[in-house]
Amino acid sequence: MQASTTQEQILLSQIEHHKTEIFYNLDPVRYGNDFLKKLPGSVKKSIAWRAAPSGGIDLGAYDLLVCNFPTILESYRSRGWRAEYFVPGHDPAMNEYAANDGRPIDVLFVGGYSRHHRKRAEILEAVSELRKDFRIVYHLDRSRLTRLAESPIGWLLPLAEHRRPNGIRALSQPPVFGRDLYHAISKSKIVLNGAVDMAGSDRGNMRCWEALGCGALMVSDDGNYPEGMTPEISIVTYEDARSATASIRSILGDEAKLRRIARAGNEMVRSRYSKQTQWEKFTQLSGA
């Protein structure tokens, strides 16, 4: 408790020292309405990114809530909060990774693994069967129960439902983040993506920007994607586990098509979602 209080005090001191005018927060659950009441007078507007359902959490003290999931934004508006569409921007640091032509990994997946993500787990298990013909790599961040279930003690406990299938475990490596994530994508022809049940049919998790930004072809579940992420033009989509494996096998058998779609996706995200474009949109939303 003391550490949390101290961190809050440090943040408030930094805001006061810099005479911050716009407080932009990526964690409004942690820094909610009570925190906003403590902000110094220099702060003219508070904006929060929240790309997840908020349940009973009250975020009404923020002047503006932003994210790139229309369904979630509409849920905010239904509660009387101001909410606007705002998307991630392309990280220019990805350009050096996108330039890499040596991509020995055929299919890469990076993300969390939990029994609660049943559709994702089904896709991962189906795609793992392609390891007989292709190089597949999964960098998985396992849930606490999955780690316990797969530990020496866990095998003695009734935790079978929390263990990953053999095919997935055979491909799994430790999770990667930051530059290590960029590096992993730069070595991969295809990045497999799968949404979790969070915003209905809306799509646009950060892996979309990371995969396309680092020059890989993204194969992802069908749904409503941000502008420019168009199936068979800049991305490839699937309906279920069977179509996912079929799409991957087909695209890996057509190198020219794979390169064409991957290149189109990279060019699209670099131009349409540039940092300059993102900044102009932010200043418009903030009224700066």
Buried (B, 14 or more C-beta within 10 A) or exposed (E): EEEEEEEBEEBBEEBBEEEBEBBBBEEBEEBBBEBBEEBBEBBEBBBBBBBEBBEEEEBEBBBBBBBBBBEBBEBBEEEEBBBBEBBBBBBEEBBEBBEBEEBEBBBBBBBBBBBEBEBBBBBBBBBBEBBEEBBBBBBBBBBEBBEBBBEEEBEEEEBEEBBBEEBBEEBBEEBBEEEEBBBBBBBBBBBBBBBBEEBEEBBBBEBBBBBBBBBBBBBBBBBBBBEBBBBEEBBBBBEBBEBBBEBBBEBBEEEEBBBBBBBBBBBBBBEBBBEEBBEEBBEEBBEE
